[in-house]
Amino acid sequence: MNITSQIKQPIMQEMELFEKKFYESMSSKVALLNRITYYIVNRKGKQMRPMFVFLTAKMLSDGTINERTYRGACVIELIHTATLVHDDVVDDSNRRRGFFSINALWKNKIAVLVGDYLLSKGLLLSIDHGDFDLLRIISVAVREMSEGELLQIEKARRLDITEDVYYEIIRQKTATLIAACCALGAKSVSDDEVQVENMRKFGELIGMAFQIKDDLFDYTDEAIGKPTGIDIKEQKMTLPLIYALNHCSDKEKSWCINSIKNHNKNKKRVKEVIQFVKDKNGLAYAEQKMVQFQQEALLLIKDYPESVYKDSLTLMVNYVMERKK
């Protein structure tokens, strides 16, 4: 049994029912929209976000969940899917998880409208059932994701990101959505704000570790979802690179920044930058930080009673670190 199946084991029934509810939550009277949402549902990823919602809720409630938990999982997946559809338009990307993206098959205009539709369906699902507390958690996540993306674009132009700014970007861009999943799961079964905040923080720390792992992929030759050096080509300042630039001579720094700014399409030069980052221990430092976030996350669930749900969450945290793509 692979690790994802192992993690899913205690919430197998919930995930099956969730898939039906998720598909229903997208339905429309417009045939074109239904064709596109059917395409989306049949090319789903690992569904880590709903898994976080269910596992968190079940760990806190001794294994019992309710309709609010399902709605929380559906809303977060609708919002997440909407952001992916919009991201592909923004990045001019033709593929997503090995399949054609929505904009590649139906063009940008339709993709943007589909993303808007999914976003509105997510918000209405909460409003129609009076889940305003869940809606607040989700709305904060959407705002922060947008701010994080824009902050990254602003900083990429100048290539002057400090380590603190980098953490703020990845906290908003990536970690905030996983934090929302865990907070939603907790809120759907408990009114204890301390518990909800604890789980939100847990999700945030996992999200931070997750993004650093993603950044490290840019420097490895393993067969993953994105080609090596893509962040350098896109002038993205990631943790290994930031560390290398902070621990080199002025001459090396100007060579590296010049390479990223003006020679990022030159394969040989990109390879040299990758080697430079490795030589300056950028990878080792990023890995050390990733482990730090992971350990902090595990500490937050240490005192919860032992259960299969807690075991799965622990597995999930470790999987974030050990995944190959």
C-alpha positions in Angstrom: 0.0 0.0 0.0 1.5 3.4 -1.0 1.7 6.2 1.6 -1.2 8.2 0.3 -3.5 5.2 0.6 -2.2 4.6 4.1 -3.0 8.2 5.1 -6.5 7.9 3.6 -7.2 4.5 5.3 -9.1 5.9 8.3 -11.2 8.4 6.2 -11.8 6.1 3.2 -15.6 6.3 3.4 -15.6 10.1 4.1 -13.4 10.7 1.0 -15.7 8.6 -1.2 -18.7 10.5 0.0 -16.8 13.8 -0.3 -16.1 13.1 -4.0 -19.8 12.8 -4.8 -20.6 15.9 -2.8 -17.7 17.8 -4.4 -19.0 16.9 -7.9 -22.5 17.9 -7.0 -21.3 21.2 -5.6 -20.0 22.2 -9.0 -23.1 21.4 -11.0 -24.6 24.1 -13.3 -27.4 24.5 -15.9 -24.7 25.4 -18.5 -23.7 22.3 -20.4 -20.2 23.7 -21.2 -19.5 24.3 -17.5 -20.6 20.8 -16.7 -18.2 19.4 -19.3 -15.3 21.4 -17.9 -16.1 20.5 -14.2 -16.4 16.8 -15.2 -12.9 17.1 -16.8 -11.6 18.7 -13.6 -13.1 16.0 -11.3 -11.6 13.2 -13.4 -8.1 14.6 -13.2 -8.0 15.3 -9.5 -4.7 15.2 -7.6 -4.0 13.5 -4.3 -6.7 15.6 -2.6 -4.4 16.5 0.3 -6.6 19.4 1.4 -9.8 17.6 2.1 -7.8 14.9 3.8 -6.4 17.5 6.2 -10.0 18.7 6.9 -11.3 15.2 7.7 -8.3 14.0 9.7 -8.2 17.1 11.8 -11.9 17.0 12.5 -11.8 13.3 13.4 -8.8 13.6 15.6 -10.5 16.4 17.6 -13.9 14.8 17.8 -13.1 11.2 18.6 -13.9 10.1 15.0 -17.3 11.8 14.5 -17.9 14.4 11.8 -20.9 16.2 10.4 -22.3 17.9 7.3 -20.3 21.0 8.1 -17.1 19.1 7.9 -18.1 17.9 4.4 -19.0 21.5 3.4 -15.7 22.8 4.7 -13.9 20.2 2.6 -15.9 21.0 -0.5 -15.5 24.7 -0.1 -11.7 24.5 0.3 -11.4 22.2 -2.7 -13.6 24.5 -4.8 -11.4 27.5 -3.9 -8.2 25.5 -4.4 -9.3 24.3 -7.8 -10.3 27.9 -8.8 -6.9 29.2 -7.9 -5.2 26.4 -9.9 -7.3 27.2 -13.0 -6.4 30.9 -12.6 -2.7 30.1 -11.9 -2.5 28.3 -15.2 -3.8 31.3 -17.0 -1.4 33.6 -15.2 1.6 31.3 -15.8 0.5 30.6 -19.4 0.8 26.9 -18.5 -0.6 24.3 -20.8 -0.3 21.3 -18.5 -1.5 20.5 -15.0 -0.6 17.1 -13.4 0.4 15.7 -16.7 -2.9 16.6 -18.4 -3.9 19.6 -20.5 -4.9 22.6 -18.4 -8.3 24.2 -18.8 -6.8 27.3 -20.6 -5.0 24.9 -23.1 -8.3 23.2 -24.0 -10.8 26.0 -23.7 -8.7 29.1 -23.9 -8.0 31.8 -21.3 -11.3 33.6 -21.3 -13.3 30.4 -20.4 -10.6 29.4 -17.9 -10.9 32.7 -16.0 -14.7 32.5 -16.0 -14.6 28.9 -14.8 -12.2 29.9 -12.0 -14.6 32.7 -11.0 -17.6 30.3 -11.1 -15.8 27.8 -8.8 -14.9 30.6 -6.4 -18.5 31.8 -6.2 -19.9 28.2 -5.8 -17.5 27.8 -2.8 -18.6 31.0 -1.2 -22.3 30.3 -1.8 -22.0 26.8 -0.3 -21.0 28.4 3.0 -23.6 31.2 2.8 -26.5 29.0 1.9 -25.9 26.9 5.1 -25.1 29.9 7.4 -21.5 28.7 7.8 -20.2 32.2 8.3 -17.5 31.1 10.7 -16.1 28.7 8.1 -16.5 31.4 5.4 -14.3 33.8 7.5 -11.5 31.2 7.6 -11.7 30.6 3.8 -11.9 34.3 2.9 -8.8 35.2 4.9 -7.0 32.4 3.1 -8.1 33.7 -0.4 -7.0 37.2 0.5 -3.6 36.1 1.8 -3.0 33.9 -1.3 -3.5 36.8 -3.6 -1.3 39.1 -1.4 1.5 36.4 -1.4 1.5 36.1 -5.1 1.6 39.8 -5.7 4.3 40.3 -3.0 6.4 37.6 -4.8 5.9 39.4 -8.2 6.9 42.7 -6.7 10.1 41.3 -5.1 11.1 39.2 -8.1 11.5 42.4 -10.1 14.2 43.6 -7.8 15.6 40.3 -6.7 16.1 41.7 -3.2 14.2 39.1 -1.0 15.4 38.6 2.5 14.8 35.3 4.3 12.0 36.9 6.4 10.2 38.2 3.3 10.5 34.8 1.7 8.8 33.2 4.7 6.0 35.7 4.5 5.5 35.0 0.8 5.3 31.2 1.3 3.2 31.6 4.4 0.6 33.6 2.4 1.0 31.8 -1.0 1.0 28.1 0.2 0.8 27.7 3.9 -2.3 29.7 4.4 -4.5 27.3 2.4 -3.3 24.2 4.4 -3.7 26.3 7.6 -7.3 27.0 6.5 -8.0 23.2 5.9 -6.9 22.3 9.4 -8.8 25.3 11.0 -11.9 24.4 9.0 -11.7 20.7 10.1 -11.4 21.8 13.8 -14.1 24.5 13.6 -16.6 22.1 12.0 -16.6 20.0 15.1 -15.5 22.3 17.9 -16.2 25.9 19.1 -13.0 25.9 21.2 -11.0 28.7 19.6 -7.8 27.6 21.2 -8.1 24.2 19.5 -9.0 25.9 16.1 -6.0 28.2 16.4 -3.7 25.3 17.3 -4.8 23.3 14.3 -4.5 26.4 12.0 -0.9 26.9 13.2 -0.3 23.1 12.6 -1.4 23.5 9.0 0.6 26.6 8.5 3.8 24.9 9.6 3.2 22.0 7.3 2.5 24.4 4.5 5.9 26.1 5.1 7.7 22.8 5.1 5.8 21.7 1.9 6.8 24.8 0.0 10.5 24.6 1.0 10.4 21.0 -0.2 9.0 22.2 -3.5 11.8 24.8 -3.8 14.4 22.1 -3.2 13.0 20.1 -6.2 14.3 22.9 -8.4 17.8 21.7 -7.6 17.3 18.0 -8.0 17.4 15.8 -11.1 14.6 13.5 -9.9 11.7 13.0 -12.2 9.2 15.4 -10.7 6.3 17.6 -11.9 8.5 20.5 -12.9 11.9 20.6 -14.8 15.1 21.4 -12.9 15.9 25.1 -12.8 12.5 26.4 -13.6 12.4 28.7 -10.6 15.7 30.3 -11.7 14.3 30.7 -15.2 11.2 32.4 -13.7 13.5 34.6 -11.5 11.9 33.2 -8.3 13.9 33.8 -5.2 13.7 30.6 -3.1 15.3 29.7 0.2 18.4 27.8 -1.2 19.2 30.8 -3.5 18.6 33.4 -0.8 20.9 31.6 1.6 23.6 31.3 -1.1 23.4 35.0 -2.0 23.7 35.9 1.7 26.9 33.8 2.1 29.1 34.7 -0.8 31.4 37.5 -1.9 30.1 40.6 -3.6 31.6 39.4 -6.9 29.8 36.1 -6.7 26.6 37.8 -5.7 26.6 40.2 -8.7 27.5 37.2 -11.1 24.6 35.2 -9.7 22.1 38.0 -9.8 23.2 38.9 -13.4 22.8 35.3 -14.4 19.3 35.1 -13.0 18.3 38.5 -14.5 19.9 38.3 -17.9 20.9 34.7 -18.7 18.0 32.7 -17.2 17.3 31.1 -20.6 20.8 29.9 -21.0 20.9 26.3 -19.9 24.6 26.2 -19.1 24.3 29.4 -17.0 21.3 28.0 -15.1 23.3 24.8 -14.4 26.1 26.9 -13.0 23.7 28.8 -10.7 22.4 25.5 -9.4 25.9 24.3 -8.7 26.8 27.6 -7.1 23.8 27.3 -4.7 24.8 23.7 -3.9 28.4 24.7 -3.2 27.2 27.5 -0.8 25.2 24.9 1.2 21.9 26.5 0.2 20.3 23.1 -0.1 21.5 21.9 3.3 20.3 25.0 4.9 16.8 24.8 3.3 16.5 21.2 4.3 17.4 22.1 7.9 14.7 24.8 8.0 12.2 22.4 6.4 12.8 19.8 9.2 12.5 22.6 11.8 8.9 23.5 10.5 8.0 19.8 10.4 9.2 19.2 14.0 7.3 22.3 15.2 4.1 21.0 13.5 4.4 17.5 15.1 4.9 19.2 18.5 1.5 20.8 18.2 -0.4 17.5 17.9 1.8 15.6 20.4 -0.6 15.9 23.3 -3.7 14.8 21.5 -5.0 11.3 22.5 -3.5 8.5 20.3 -5.8 7.6 17.4 -5.6 6.4 13.8 -6.4 9.9 12.7 -3.5 11.4 14.6 -1.3 8.6 13.1 -2.4 9.6 9.6 -1.8 13.3 10.2 1.7 12.4 11.4 2.2 10.3 8.3 1.0 13.2 6.2 3.5 15.6 7.8 6.3 13.1 7.1 5.1 12.5 3.6 5.4 16.2 2.9 9.1 15.9 3.6 9.8 12.6 1.8 7.7 13.0 -1.3 9.4 12.7 -4.7 7.1 15.1 -6.5 
